[in-house]
């Protein structure tokens, strides 16, 4: 570690300024981002601070650390970090991530990060030039991770729009019926019929969701407890579908039936509580109850069942929310009653040539991000503590 690094406390180098409550904010982009303890929650037409900025969660079971380059507003469940001296704020963000405010327990009954508790924490402060280099290296990885997130989202949005155009709105069929161009390659356009029959394209067959995919319900995995020192896998609960497993996740032993293992790319659908669906990208795990693993049958493409569930999801959510119970849910007969029209196999094969690469590339971007996150977290710890020098870290990032 360089000798010029200074041992200080967070109270020496920065202050935590309280945010202000907001009566309302928007989900549409505006002048300023709005942050709470868990991250960005919306937009407002004015900011409390100009970017760049660091936001530190103040109250709640999870209190995150967030960074923005933009003008921002912090609500009263979080702080804005304000330097007392010249600091690179992105370096400060990574240093706080390494500290992790969630590990600071001040004994209060409600989990919280007090200013006094954080001010007392020690921090190694490198010279400003090294702060900037550390921020640049870790920031490059975060920027790539964010780029992958946007790429995956864009590719999925394109595939979703194509699915709706072909399977819901029947745009190519209607265009041909009206004598208009379909906008599709000639070989694909030729396979679409020119008329509708009983509100679906002529020659297509209406099929239930349960006839295009299997919906495997998870197990009560407390019956397969992990033993200390033995191999195990994380248990996927509904919350894990959004974030992936954490150190607090339950684990199961490897004696569970093979069908109940979940691997990268598997399609998961929670049928109770928060009805959401996604492809799993967090490594081998175990399927818990209240979750379906959705697997296409009869050689049908995976994107077909994925976007069929995606299309019906708002309806399923409405069914669940209408139930006068603590945890709303759907039942299997709702899957039987939900359907999509299936085209002849030759047309589906041509659709697959377009849809499958979009679906696969989105998954590849998500999986690459998982690798980059692990790499970034390893580098972060070593760079913030001075264990790894800048030149060596830069070489590792270039290689990655």
Buried (B, 14 or more C-beta within 10 A) or exposed (E): EEEEBEEBBBBBBBBBBEBEEBEEBEEEEBEBBBBBBBBBBBBBEEBBBEBBBBBBBBBBEEBBBBBBEBBBBBBBBBBBBBEEEEBBBBBBBBBBBBBEBBEBEEEEEEBBBBBEBBBEBEBBBBEEEBBBBBBBBBBBBBEBBEEBEEBBEEBBEBBBEBBBBBBEEBBBBBBBBEEEEBEBEEEBBEBBBBEBEEEBBEBBEEBBBBBBBBBBBBBEBEEBEBEEEEEBBBBBBBBBBEEBBEEEBBBBBBEBEEEBBBEBBBBBBBBBBBBEBBBBBBBEBBBBBBBBBBBBEEEBBBBBBBBBBBBBBEBBBEBBEEEEEEEBBBEEEBBEEBBBBBBEEEBBEBBBEBBBEBBBBBBBBBBBBBEBBEBBBEBBBBBBEBEBBBEEBBEBBEEE
